[in-house]
Amino acid sequence: MTAEELSKIIVKGMEDKKASDIVLMDLRDVSNSFTDFFVICSGNSDTQLEAISESIEEQVFKSNKEKPWRNEGKNNLQWILMDYVNVVAHVFLKEKREFYGIEELWGDAKVTRID
């Protein structure tokens, strides 16, 4: 499965749990990037963040039999990072996403907003 296909499956997992502000960042042409895509979304509560991350895992496993290489942030439920090596999913509480401003850190990336 290509990184592009995987990123679309991750977006579907986010959409299934009503994630907001979904952004796909293509980092393939960014020098020194360590992955091909970031998929970023926001949730309104720690419960929703947990549901979104579980939905992503279910969708990816169902289509590709793949689990994240690494998972971070499931204990405090403010920023969950799911690393699938070529695609990294970021699930934020809205205020934490604004605080960290991850989209601004990768200003050279091609950004696609998902409606």
JOMOTA-V403088 format. One record per backbone hydrogen bond with DSSP energy under -0.5 kcal/mol. CO is the residue of the C=O (numbers start at 1). NH is the residue of the N-H. Records with the same first field share a line. If there is no record, write none. Layout:
CO->NH ; NH
This chain:
2->6
3->7
4->8
5->9
6->10
7->11
8->12
9->13
10->14
11->15
12->16
13->17
14->17 ; 19
15->18
20->42
22->114
23->25 ; 40
24->26 ; 112
25->27 ; 38
26->110
27->30
29->31
30->33
36->27 ; 28
37->88
38->25
39->90
40->23
41->92
42->20
43->94
45->49
46->50
47->51
48->52
49->53
50->54
51->55
52->56
53->57
54->58
55->59
56->60
57->61
58->62
59->63
60->64 ; 66
61->65
70->83
72->81
73->77
78->93
79->81
80->91
81->72 ; 83
82->84 ; 89
83->69 ; 70
84->86
86->36 ; 37
87->84
88->39
89->82
90->41 ; 92
91->80
92->43
93->97
94->98
95->99
96->100
97->101
101->104 ; 105
102->106
103->106
104->107
106->109
109->111
110->26
112->24
113->115
114->22
